[in-house]
Amino acid sequence: MATETEVKIRLGGGIAGVEAFCQRLLSAGAECVSERSFEDNVLVDFPDGRLRAAKCALRVRSAGGKGLLTYKGAPVEDSLFKSREELETEVGDPAAALEIVRRIGMAPGFRYQKYRREFALDGTHVAVDETPVGDYAEIEGAQEGILRVARKLGVDASAFIRQSYHALHAAHCRERGVPAGDMVFQKPELEAEPKTEN
């Protein structure tokens, strides 16, 4: 059984923006393992919502011409970190994977998009995400590794976020008094260029 342990960090404000944070990673000795690329994700569930009710998730991801099918178990409660069972496998055709889950009685639910860059630092994985509701970094690995990398990047543990993108999007919509639909870019073609920071 594989276990995923991670935290998110909101970029901008008191923490560096996307480009500055990526530069901070490289200055700390991180290796860039994937350049900025677009991801499209769909969470699927049974009509009664049993996966979401159990705080589990089944996701189909399309990125860089590849697909991933991922199951995530319920997260461990009362922890500084978000830690949960994760089972993942590549799929050749993400659209076919979605059709398969439809045929067995599941349905697409929440869809979310992002532009992601990935880095490796001291045996820990760091993803830098640009999303329609803000920019985030995800640090994934062993708990001690996450803490070590965060310190190296000048990020205090008080900035750690355990929420999923689904929860962050819902909160974003509540704050603005708008319906919480999918978390997608309005005009993806206009989002293709990396952000510039003054």
N, C-alpha and C positions, 0 to 999 in steps of 0.2 A: 504494500500500500504506500503510495507516494503522498507526501504532505507538503502543501504549499504554505510558506510563512512569509508574510509581506506587510509593508505599511505604505501608505500614500503620504505625499507631502504636497501641499498647495504651493505652487510657484508664483512669484510676483509678490508685491507688498514687501514684507520684511525679509523674504527669501528671494534670491536672484530669479530673474525671468528665465525663459527657456534657453535662449542663446548663451546667456551668462552662466547658467547652471551647467550646460553642456561643456562650456569651456572650463568651468571649475572641476568637472569630472576628469577631463583630459589632463588638466594641470596636476591632479591628484594621482595620475598614473593609470587612469581607466583606459581600456581598449574599446574602441567603437566596434561593436559586432554586427550592427545593422544600421544602415543609413535611414533617413526619414522616409517612411512609407505609410500609405493609407490602409486602415483596417476597417472592415465592416463586420459587426458582430450582431448575432441574433440569439436571444434567450428563448428557449422553447419549454413548454410545460404541458401537462395534461389539462383538459377542460376544467377540472375542479381545482386547479392551482396547487396540487399536492406538493410539488417540488418547492415552490416559493414558500408555502406554509411551513415546510420543514427546514427552511433556510438553506436549501440546496439549489443547484442550478445546472442546467444542461445548455451548453453554448455551441453554436456553429460560427466559426470565424473564417473570414476570407481576407487574405493579406498576401500581397506579393505574388499573386497567381497560385497560391497554395491555400489549402483549407485545413482547419483543425476542429476536431470534435472534442469537447472538454466537459467532464462531469466534475462538479465541485460539491463536496459535502458541507454539512453545517459547520460554521466556524466555532472554535473553542471560545467560550464566554470568559469574561473577566480577565482579559489579557491586554497588554500593551500592544501586542502584535495580532494581526489577523492570520490565524492558522487553521487550515482545513484540509481534508482529504482532497486530492486532485488526481483524476485519471484523464489522460489526454492521448490522442492518436491523430496522425495526419489523415486527411481524406482527400482523394484526388479531385473531387468535384463538390464544392460546398453547396451548390444549388441542388445537386442530387441528394446530398445528406439531409437537407431541409425537406425535400420531398419524401424521403424515407421516413422521417419522424412524423410527417403529416399522415402517411399511410398507416402508421401504427396508432393513430389517434391523438397525437400531440399537435400543438399549434404554435406558430411563432408568437412571441409576446413582445418583450421590449427589444428594440433595435438601437444600437449605439455605435457611433463612429469616432475615430480619432486618427491623428497622425502620430506615429511612434518612432522614436530612435532608441536603440538598445546599446548598453555598455556593460562591460565586465570589470569589476574592481575588487581585488582581494578575495576572489572566489564568490563574490556576490553579484547578482544581476540587478542592474538599474535600468529602468525604462523611463523615458521622458515623453510624456503624452500631451498633445495639444487637442483639446476637446471643445465642443460647442459651449460648455459651461465653465471653461477655465483650463488652466494648464497645471499638470501634476507630474510628479515623479513617483515611481513605484520602486521600492527597494525590496528585493526578495532574496532569501537565503536563510542561513541559520540565524537564530536570534542574536547571538554575540557578533556575527558578521554584519548584520543590519546596524547594530549599535555602533560598531567600529567604523563602518562606512559613513554613517550619519555624522559622527564626530569629525571625520576627515573632511567632510563637505561643509562643516560649520552649521549643522542642523541639530537642534535640541530635540530630545524625545518628546517634549511637550507639543511639538508640531506634528507628531504622527497622527494619521487618520486611518481608521479601520473600515470606513464605509466603502461600499461598492459604488461603481459609477451609476448604477440604477438609483441608489439612495441619494447620492450627491445631486443627480439630475432632478429627482423629486423635490429635494430641499430647495434647489435653485428655482424651480417653478413655483413652489409655495411662496417663497419670498417675493416673487414678482406677481403673484396672483394670476398666473396663467395655467392652462391645462397642462398636465404632465403627459405628453405623448412620447414619441421616440426622441432620443438624443442624437440628432443628425444635423449635419451642416446644411444651411439653407441653400447655399450655392457652392458645392464642393469645388468647382473649377476655380472659384475665386480664393479658395483656402489653400491652394496647392503650393504657394510660395511660403518659405519659412518666414516667421515674424522677424521684424527688425526692431532693435531696441536702441533708444537714444541714450 
